[in-house]
Amino acid sequence: MTKIKYKTLEVHGLHIAYREAGNTDKPTIVLLHGYPSSSHQYRKVLNQLSDEY
């Protein structure tokens, strides 16, 4: 199982929380969600995708 990192970033005064997993040498995928859902819905998908992305 891949380690998932929980991070935050500030963009133009907005604090954005995100999850990161996988090898940084591989291509990046951004999984977006809408309100009122959360990144928690991607917890199983992150582990499955982290080998290739």
PQR file of N, CA, C, O and H, with PARSE charges and radii, in Angstrom:
ATOM      1  N   MET A   1       0.828  -1.170   0.000 -0.4000 1.5000
ATOM      2  CA  MET A   1       0.000   0.000   0.000 -0.0000 2.0000
ATOM      3  C   MET A   1       0.884   1.249   0.000  0.5500 1.7000
ATOM      4  O   MET A   1       1.843   1.340   0.767 -0.5500 1.4000
ATOM      5  N   THR A   2       0.562   2.186  -0.846 -0.4000 1.5000
ATOM      6  CA  THR A   2       1.326   3.416  -0.986 -0.0000 2.0000
ATOM      7  C   THR A   2       0.994   4.377   0.141  0.5500 1.7000
ATOM      8  O   THR A   2      -0.154   4.476   0.572 -0.5500 1.4000
ATOM      9  H   THR A   2      -0.217   2.112  -1.470  0.4000 1.0000
ATOM     10  N   LYS A   3       2.016   5.086   0.612 -0.4000 1.5000
ATOM     11  CA  LYS A   3       1.789   6.094   1.640 -0.0000 2.0000
ATOM     12  C   LYS A   3       1.130   7.316   1.007  0.5500 1.7000
ATOM     13  O   LYS A   3       1.597   7.822  -0.013 -0.5500 1.4000
ATOM     14  H   LYS A   3       2.949   5.005   0.261  0.4000 1.0000
ATOM     15  N   ILE A   4       0.055   7.783   1.610 -0.4000 1.5000
ATOM     16  CA  ILE A   4      -0.649   8.973   1.145 -0.0000 2.0000
ATOM     17  C   ILE A   4      -0.228  10.139   2.029  0.5500 1.7000
ATOM     18  O   ILE A   4      -0.287  10.055   3.256 -0.5500 1.4000
ATOM     19  H   ILE A   4      -0.325   7.372   2.439  0.4000 1.0000
ATOM     20  N   LYS A   5       0.197  11.224   1.394 -0.4000 1.5000
ATOM     21  CA  LYS A   5       0.621  12.424   2.116 -0.0000 2.0000
ATOM     22  C   LYS A   5      -0.516  13.435   2.085  0.5500 1.7000
ATOM     23  O   LYS A   5      -1.149  13.639   1.049 -0.5500 1.4000
ATOM     24  H   LYS A   5       0.245  11.292   0.398  0.4000 1.0000
ATOM     25  N   TYR A   6      -0.767  14.062   3.219 -0.4000 1.5000
ATOM     26  CA  TYR A   6      -1.801  15.083   3.343 -0.0000 2.0000
ATOM     27  C   TYR A   6      -1.098  16.429   3.411  0.5500 1.7000
ATOM     28  O   TYR A   6      -0.307  16.673   4.323 -0.5500 1.4000
ATOM     29  H   TYR A   6      -0.253  13.896   4.060  0.4000 1.0000
ATOM     30  N   LYS A   7      -1.382  17.305   2.449 -0.4000 1.5000
ATOM     31  CA  LYS A   7      -0.681  18.580   2.356 -0.0000 2.0000
ATOM     32  C   LYS A   7      -1.663  19.733   2.184  0.5500 1.7000
ATOM     33  O   LYS A   7      -2.838  19.527   1.881 -0.5500 1.4000
ATOM     34  H   LYS A   7      -2.024  17.107   1.709  0.4000 1.0000
ATOM     35  N   THR A   8      -1.157  20.951   2.384 -0.4000 1.5000
ATOM     36  CA  THR A   8      -1.938  22.158   2.118 -0.0000 2.0000
ATOM     37  C   THR A   8      -1.087  23.123   1.309  0.5500 1.7000
ATOM     38  O   THR A   8       0.142  23.057   1.313 -0.5500 1.4000
ATOM     39  H   THR A   8      -0.202  21.118   2.630  0.4000 1.0000
ATOM     40  N   LEU A   9      -1.770  24.012   0.624 -0.4000 1.5000
ATOM     41  CA  LEU A   9      -1.118  24.971  -0.247 -0.0000 2.0000
ATOM     42  C   LEU A   9      -1.939  26.249  -0.210  0.5500 1.7000
ATOM     43  O   LEU A   9      -3.168  26.193  -0.168 -0.5500 1.4000
ATOM     44  H   LEU A   9      -2.768  24.065   0.621  0.4000 1.0000
ATOM     45  N   GLU A  10      -1.273  27.408  -0.225 -0.4000 1.5000
ATOM     46  CA  GLU A  10      -2.004  28.672  -0.274 -0.0000 2.0000
ATOM     47  C   GLU A  10      -1.868  29.270  -1.667  0.5500 1.7000
ATOM     48  O   GLU A  10      -0.761  29.451  -2.176 -0.5500 1.4000
ATOM     49  H   GLU A  10      -0.275  27.453  -0.259  0.4000 1.0000
ATOM     50  N   VAL A  11      -3.012  29.575  -2.274 -0.4000 1.5000
ATOM     51  CA  VAL A  11      -3.048  30.173  -3.608 -0.0000 2.0000
ATOM     52  C   VAL A  11      -3.944  31.407  -3.545  0.5500 1.7000
ATOM     53  O   VAL A  11      -5.146  31.297  -3.305 -0.5500 1.4000
ATOM     54  H   VAL A  11      -3.911  29.428  -1.860  0.4000 1.0000
ATOM     55  N   HIS A  12      -3.360  32.567  -3.758 -0.4000 1.5000
ATOM     56  CA  HIS A  12      -4.104  33.833  -3.737 -0.0000 2.0000
ATOM     57  C   HIS A  12      -4.971  33.967  -2.480  0.5500 1.7000
ATOM     58  O   HIS A  12      -6.125  34.389  -2.558 -0.5500 1.4000
ATOM     59  H   HIS A  12      -2.383  32.657  -3.953  0.4000 1.0000
ATOM     60  N   GLY A  13      -4.411  33.606  -1.328 -0.4000 1.5000
ATOM     61  CA  GLY A  13      -5.111  33.746  -0.061 -0.0000 2.0000
ATOM     62  C   GLY A  13      -6.049  32.602   0.286  0.5500 1.7000
ATOM     63  O   GLY A  13      -6.623  32.598   1.375 -0.5500 1.4000
ATOM     64  H   GLY A  13      -3.474  33.263  -1.264  0.4000 1.0000
ATOM     65  N   LEU A  14      -6.222  31.640  -0.595 -0.4000 1.5000
ATOM     66  CA  LEU A  14      -7.070  30.475  -0.313 -0.0000 2.0000
ATOM     67  C   LEU A  14      -6.204  29.306   0.122  0.5500 1.7000
ATOM     68  O   LEU A  14      -5.176  29.026  -0.495 -0.5500 1.4000
ATOM     69  H   LEU A  14      -5.756  31.643  -1.480  0.4000 1.0000
ATOM     70  N   HIS A  15      -6.611  28.629   1.172 -0.4000 1.5000
ATOM     71  CA  HIS A  15      -5.886  27.447   1.645 -0.0000 2.0000
ATOM     72  C   HIS A  15      -6.521  26.218   1.022  0.5500 1.7000
ATOM     73  O   HIS A  15      -7.713  25.965   1.195 -0.5500 1.4000
ATOM     74  H   HIS A  15      -7.446  28.856   1.674  0.4000 1.0000
ATOM     75  N   ILE A  16      -5.719  25.459   0.298 -0.4000 1.5000
ATOM     76  CA  ILE A  16      -6.202  24.275  -0.409 -0.0000 2.0000
ATOM     77  C   ILE A  16      -5.559  23.035   0.217  0.5500 1.7000
ATOM     78  O   ILE A  16      -4.337  22.952   0.342 -0.5500 1.4000
ATOM     79  H   ILE A  16      -4.750  25.664   0.156  0.4000 1.0000
ATOM     80  N   ALA A  17      -6.394  22.082   0.604 -0.4000 1.5000
ATOM     81  CA  ALA A  17      -5.916  20.817   1.151 -0.0000 2.0000
ATOM     82  C   ALA A  17      -5.938  19.780   0.032  0.5500 1.7000
ATOM     83  O   ALA A  17      -6.862  19.746  -0.780 -0.5500 1.4000
ATOM     84  H   ALA A  17      -7.386  22.149   0.502  0.4000 1.0000
ATOM     85  N   TYR A  18      -4.912  18.939  -0.001 -0.4000 1.5000
ATOM     86  CA  TYR A  18      -4.863  17.900  -1.025 -0.0000 2.0000
ATOM     87  C   TYR A  18      -4.128  16.679  -0.508  0.5500 1.7000
ATOM     88  O   TYR A  18      -3.419  16.732   0.497 -0.5500 1.4000
ATOM     89  H   TYR A  18      -4.160  18.966   0.658  0.4000 1.0000
ATOM     90  N   ARG A  19      -4.314  15.583  -1.218 -0.4000 1.5000
ATOM     91  CA  ARG A  19      -3.640  14.318  -0.904 -0.0000 2.0000
ATOM     92  C   ARG A  19      -2.706  13.992  -2.058  0.5500 1.7000
ATOM     93  O   ARG A  19      -3.011  14.260  -3.220 -0.5500 1.4000
ATOM     94  H   ARG A  19      -4.890  15.540  -2.035  0.4000 1.0000
ATOM     95  N   GLU A  20      -1.581  13.417  -1.722 -0.4000 1.5000
ATOM     96  CA  GLU A  20      -0.571  13.097  -2.732 -0.0000 2.0000
ATOM     97  C   GLU A  20      -0.067  11.677  -2.484  0.5500 1.7000
ATOM     98  O   GLU A  20       0.170  11.285  -1.342 -0.5500 1.4000
ATOM     99  H   GLU A  20      -1.334  13.200  -0.778  0.4000 1.0000
ATOM    100  N   ALA A  21       0.094  10.910  -3.565 -0.4000 1.5000
ATOM    101  CA  ALA A  21       0.599   9.542  -3.445 -0.0000 2.0000
ATOM    102  C   ALA A  21       1.351   9.184  -4.709  0.5500 1.7000
ATOM    103  O   ALA A  21       1.104   9.768  -5.765 -0.5500 1.4000
ATOM    104  H   ALA A  21      -0.099  11.228  -4.493  0.4000 1.0000
ATOM    105  N   GLY A  22       2.259   8.241  -4.618 -0.4000 1.5000
ATOM    106  CA  GLY A  22       2.961   7.744  -5.797 -0.0000 2.0000
ATOM    107  C   GLY A  22       4.329   8.361  -5.993  0.5500 1.7000
ATOM    108  O   GLY A  22       4.795   9.181  -5.201 -0.5500 1.4000
ATOM    109  H   GLY A  22       2.459   7.767  -3.761  0.4000 1.0000
ATOM    110  N   ASN A  23       4.947   7.942  -7.065 -0.4000 1.5000
ATOM    111  CA  ASN A  23       6.299   8.346  -7.429 -0.0000 2.0000
ATOM    112  C   ASN A  23       6.256   9.676  -8.184  0.5500 1.7000
ATOM    113  O   ASN A  23       5.520   9.803  -9.163 -0.5500 1.4000
ATOM    114  H   ASN A  23       4.569   7.277  -7.709  0.4000 1.0000
ATOM    115  N   THR A  24       7.029  10.661  -7.746 -0.4000 1.5000
ATOM    116  CA  THR A  24       7.030  11.978  -8.399 -0.0000 2.0000
ATOM    117  C   THR A  24       7.680  11.947  -9.781  0.5500 1.7000
ATOM    118  O   THR A  24       7.562  12.919 -10.527 -0.5500 1.4000
ATOM    119  H   THR A  24       7.626  10.558  -6.951  0.4000 1.0000
ATOM    120  N   ASP A  25       8.357  10.867 -10.139 -0.4000 1.5000
ATOM    121  CA  ASP A  25       8.943  10.735 -11.483 -0.0000 2.0000
ATOM    122  C   ASP A  25       7.919  10.273 -12.518  0.5500 1.7000
ATOM    123  O   ASP A  25       8.186  10.327 -13.718 -0.5500 1.4000
ATOM    124  H   ASP A  25       8.453  10.078  -9.533  0.4000 1.0000
ATOM    125  N   LYS A  26       6.773   9.827 -12.072 -0.4000 1.5000
ATOM    126  CA  LYS A  26       5.704   9.341 -12.960 -0.0000 2.0000
ATOM    127  C   LYS A  26       4.785  10.507 -13.342  0.5500 1.7000
ATOM    128  O   LYS A  26       4.836  11.562 -12.710 -0.5500 1.4000
ATOM    129  H   LYS A  26       6.556   9.783 -11.097  0.4000 1.0000
ATOM    130  N   PRO A  27       3.937  10.325 -14.379 -0.5600 1.5000
ATOM    131  CA  PRO A  27       2.989  11.387 -14.755  0.2800 2.0000
ATOM    132  C   PRO A  27       2.049  11.724 -13.591  0.5500 1.7000
ATOM    133  O   PRO A  27       1.772  10.881 -12.738 -0.5500 1.4000
ATOM    134  N   THR A  28       1.571  12.960 -13.574 -0.4000 1.5000
ATOM    135  CA  THR A  28       0.678  13.437 -12.516 -0.0000 2.0000
ATOM    136  C   THR A  28      -0.769  13.406 -12.980  0.5500 1.7000
ATOM    137  O   THR A  28      -1.076  13.744 -14.123 -0.5500 1.4000
ATOM    138  H   THR A  28       1.797  13.645 -14.267  0.4000 1.0000
ATOM    139  N   ILE A  29      -1.644  13.001 -12.088 -0.4000 1.5000
ATOM    140  CA  ILE A  29      -3.092  13.016 -12.322 -0.0000 2.0000
ATOM    141  C   ILE A  29      -3.708  13.895 -11.232  0.5500 1.7000
ATOM    142  O   ILE A  29      -3.320  13.801 -10.068 -0.5500 1.4000
ATOM    143  H   ILE A  29      -1.395  12.727 -11.159  0.4000 1.0000
ATOM    144  N   VAL A  30      -4.656  14.740 -11.600 -0.4000 1.5000
ATOM    145  CA  VAL A  30      -5.390  15.542 -10.630 -0.0000 2.0000
ATOM    146  C   VAL A  30      -6.830  15.039 -10.632  0.5500 1.7000
ATOM    147  O   VAL A  30      -7.501  15.060 -11.664 -0.5500 1.4000
ATOM    148  H   VAL A  30      -4.971  14.817 -12.546  0.4000 1.0000
ATOM    149  N   LEU A  31      -7.298  14.591  -9.480 -0.4000 1.5000
ATOM    150  CA  LEU A  31      -8.669  14.108  -9.323 -0.0000 2.0000
ATOM    151  C   LEU A  31      -9.463  15.197  -8.601  0.5500 1.7000
ATOM    152  O   LEU A  31      -9.232  15.458  -7.420 -0.5500 1.4000
ATOM    153  H   LEU A  31      -6.754  14.574  -8.641  0.4000 1.0000
ATOM    154  N   LEU A  32     -10.378  15.817  -9.297 -0.4000 1.5000
ATOM    155  CA  LEU A  32     -11.163  16.909  -8.731 -0.0000 2.0000
ATOM    156  C   LEU A  32     -12.481  16.397  -8.168  0.5500 1.7000
ATOM    157  O   LEU A  32     -13.044  15.422  -8.666 -0.5500 1.4000
ATOM    158  H   LEU A  32     -10.565  15.606 -10.256  0.4000 1.0000
ATOM    159  N   HIS A  33     -12.952  17.045  -7.154 -0.4000 1.5000
ATOM    160  CA  HIS A  33     -14.265  16.726  -6.594 -0.0000 2.0000
ATOM    161  C   HIS A  33     -15.013  18.030  -6.392  0.5500 1.7000
ATOM    162  O   HIS A  33     -14.414  19.106  -6.368 -0.5500 1.4000
ATOM    163  H   HIS A  33     -12.495  17.837  -6.750  0.4000 1.0000
ATOM    164  N   GLY A  34     -16.300  17.930  -6.250 -0.4000 1.5000
ATOM    165  CA  GLY A  34     -17.112  19.120  -6.049 -0.0000 2.0000
ATOM    166  C   GLY A  34     -17.696  19.170  -4.656  0.5500 1.7000
ATOM    167  O   GLY A  34     -17.662  18.185  -3.919 -0.5500 1.4000
ATOM    168  H   GLY A  34     -16.787  17.057  -6.269  0.4000 1.0000
ATOM    169  N   TYR A  35     -18.228  20.315  -4.304 -0.4000 1.5000
ATOM    170  CA  TYR A  35     -18.865  20.501  -3.008 -0.0000 2.0000
ATOM    171  C   TYR A  35     -20.178  19.726  -2.989  0.5500 1.7000
ATOM    172  O   TYR A  35     -20.896  19.818  -3.984 -0.5500 1.4000
ATOM    173  H   TYR A  35     -18.255  21.115  -4.902  0.4000 1.0000
ATOM    174  N   PRO A  36     -20.547  19.009  -2.010 -0.5600 1.5000
ATOM    175  CA  PRO A  36     -19.974  18.860  -0.685  0.2800 2.0000
ATOM    176  C   PRO A  36     -19.131  17.595  -0.522  0.5500 1.7000
ATOM    177  O   PRO A  36     -18.915  17.157   0.608 -0.5500 1.4000
ATOM    178  N   SER A  37     -18.654  17.002  -1.597 -0.4000 1.5000
ATOM    179  CA  SER A  37     -17.830  15.797  -1.485 -0.0000 2.0000
ATOM    180  C   SER A  37     -16.424  16.170  -1.013  0.5500 1.7000
ATOM    181  O   SER A  37     -16.119  17.350  -0.843 -0.5500 1.4000
ATOM    182  H   SER A  37     -18.830  17.358  -2.515  0.4000 1.0000
ATOM    183  N   SER A  38     -15.576  15.174  -0.805 -0.4000 1.5000
ATOM    184  CA  SER A  38     -14.220  15.459  -0.345 -0.0000 2.0000
ATOM    185  C   SER A  38     -13.233  14.492  -0.988  0.5500 1.7000
ATOM    186  O   SER A  38     -13.622  13.523  -1.640 -0.5500 1.4000
ATOM    187  H   SER A  38     -15.824  14.215  -0.943  0.4000 1.0000
ATOM    188  N   SER A  39     -11.957  14.776  -0.790 -0.4000 1.5000
ATOM    189  CA  SER A  39     -10.913  13.909  -1.338 -0.0000 2.0000
ATOM    190  C   SER A  39     -10.948  12.523  -0.696  0.5500 1.7000
ATOM    191  O   SER A  39     -10.341  11.583  -1.209 -0.5500 1.4000
ATOM    192  H   SER A  39     -11.642  15.563  -0.260  0.4000 1.0000
ATOM    193  N   HIS A  40     -11.655  12.397   0.419 -0.4000 1.5000
ATOM    194  CA  HIS A  40     -11.796  11.099   1.082 -0.0000 2.0000
ATOM    195  C   HIS A  40     -12.403  10.062   0.134  0.5500 1.7000
ATOM    196  O   HIS A  40     -12.112   8.872   0.254 -0.5500 1.4000
ATOM    197  H   HIS A  40     -12.148  13.161   0.836  0.4000 1.0000
ATOM    198  N   GLN A  41     -13.242  10.500  -0.804 -0.4000 1.5000
ATOM    199  CA  GLN A  41     -13.879   9.561  -1.737 -0.0000 2.0000
ATOM    200  C   GLN A  41     -12.859   8.901  -2.659  0.5500 1.7000
ATOM    201  O   GLN A  41     -13.166   7.878  -3.271 -0.5500 1.4000
ATOM    202  H   GLN A  41     -13.479  11.467  -0.902  0.4000 1.0000
ATOM    203  N   TYR A  42     -11.663   9.454  -2.773 -0.4000 1.5000
ATOM    204  CA  TYR A  42     -10.632   8.893  -3.650 -0.0000 2.0000
ATOM    205  C   TYR A  42      -9.611   8.030  -2.907  0.5500 1.7000
ATOM    206  O   TYR A  42      -8.612   7.621  -3.499 -0.5500 1.4000
ATOM    207  H   TYR A  42     -11.414  10.285  -2.275  0.4000 1.0000
ATOM    208  N   ARG A  43      -9.838   7.749  -1.643 -0.4000 1.5000
ATOM    209  CA  ARG A  43      -8.835   7.043  -0.848 -0.0000 2.0000
ATOM    210  C   ARG A  43      -8.441   5.695  -1.440  0.5500 1.7000
ATOM    211  O   ARG A  43      -7.262   5.342  -1.407 -0.5500 1.4000
ATOM    212  H   ARG A  43     -10.649   8.082  -1.162  0.4000 1.0000
ATOM    213  N   LYS A  44      -9.383   4.936  -1.976 -0.4000 1.5000
ATOM    214  CA  LYS A  44      -9.063   3.624  -2.567 -0.0000 2.0000
ATOM    215  C   LYS A  44      -8.449   3.780  -3.961  0.5500 1.7000
ATOM    216  O   LYS A  44      -7.566   3.014  -4.349 -0.5500 1.4000
ATOM    217  H   LYS A  44     -10.341   5.223  -2.003  0.4000 1.0000
ATOM    218  N   VAL A  45      -8.917   4.758  -4.692 -0.4000 1.5000
ATOM    219  CA  VAL A  45      -8.409   5.004  -6.054 -0.0000 2.0000
ATOM    220  C   VAL A  45      -6.947   5.445  -6.015  0.5500 1.7000
ATOM    221  O   VAL A  45      -6.163   5.044  -6.875 -0.5500 1.4000
ATOM    222  H   VAL A  45      -9.634   5.380  -4.377  0.4000 1.0000
ATOM    223  N   LEU A  46      -6.570   6.260  -5.035 -0.4000 1.5000
ATOM    224  CA  LEU A  46      -5.184   6.722  -4.935 -0.0000 2.0000
ATOM    225  C   LEU A  46      -4.222   5.547  -4.835  0.5500 1.7000
ATOM    226  O   LEU A  46      -3.182   5.545  -5.494 -0.5500 1.4000
ATOM    227  H   LEU A  46      -7.207   6.585  -4.336  0.4000 1.0000
ATOM    228  N   ASN A  47      -4.547   4.561  -4.031 -0.4000 1.5000
ATOM    229  CA  ASN A  47      -3.682   3.390  -3.907 -0.0000 2.0000
ATOM    230  C   ASN A  47      -3.586   2.620  -5.217  0.5500 1.7000
ATOM    231  O   ASN A  47      -2.510   2.134  -5.566 -0.5500 1.4000
ATOM    232  H   ASN A  47      -5.392   4.563  -3.495  0.4000 1.0000
ATOM    233  N   GLN A  48      -4.680   2.502  -5.938 -0.4000 1.5000
ATOM    234  CA  GLN A  48      -4.671   1.766  -7.201 -0.0000 2.0000
ATOM    235  C   GLN A  48      -3.880   2.494  -8.291  0.5500 1.7000
ATOM    236  O   GLN A  48      -3.206   1.855  -9.099 -0.5500 1.4000
ATOM    237  H   GLN A  48      -5.554   2.897  -5.654  0.4000 1.0000
ATOM    238  N   LEU A  49      -3.959   3.811  -8.315 -0.4000 1.5000
ATOM    239  CA  LEU A  49      -3.285   4.599  -9.353 -0.0000 2.0000
ATOM    240  C   LEU A  49      -1.839   4.928  -9.045  0.5500 1.7000
ATOM    241  O   LEU A  49      -1.075   5.259  -9.952 -0.5500 1.4000
ATOM    242  H   LEU A  49      -4.506   4.330  -7.659  0.4000 1.0000
ATOM    243  N   SER A  50      -1.448   4.845  -7.787 -0.4000 1.5000
ATOM    244  CA  SER A  50      -0.125   5.336  -7.369 -0.0000 2.0000
ATOM    245  C   SER A  50       1.050   4.559  -7.961  0.5500 1.7000
ATOM    246  O   SER A  50       2.176   5.057  -7.931 -0.5500 1.4000
ATOM    247  H   SER A  50      -2.068   4.576  -7.050  0.4000 1.0000
ATOM    248  N   ASP A  51       0.834   3.378  -8.489 -0.4000 1.5000
ATOM    249  CA  ASP A  51       1.926   2.636  -9.124 -0.0000 2.0000
ATOM    250  C   ASP A  51       2.302   3.220 -10.480  0.5500 1.7000
ATOM    251  O   ASP A  51       3.460   3.149 -10.891 -0.5500 1.4000
ATOM    252  H   ASP A  51      -0.080   2.973  -8.513  0.4000 1.0000
ATOM    253  N   GLU A  52       1.313   3.804 -11.180 -0.4000 1.5000
ATOM    254  CA  GLU A  52       1.555   4.307 -12.528 -0.0000 2.0000
ATOM    255  C   GLU A  52       1.576   5.827 -12.630  0.5500 1.7000
ATOM    256  O   GLU A  52       2.077   6.378 -13.610 -0.5500 1.4000
ATOM    257  H   GLU A  52       0.373   3.862 -10.846  0.4000 1.0000
ATOM    258  N   TYR A  53       1.029   6.511 -11.615 -0.4000 1.5000
ATOM    259  CA  TYR A  53       0.933   7.972 -11.646 -0.0000 2.0000
ATOM    260  C   TYR A  53       1.442   8.575 -10.371  0.5500 1.7000
ATOM    261  O   TYR A  53       1.436   9.797 -10.221 -0.5500 1.4000
ATOM    262  H   TYR A  53       0.622   6.063 -10.819  0.4000 1.0000
TER
END
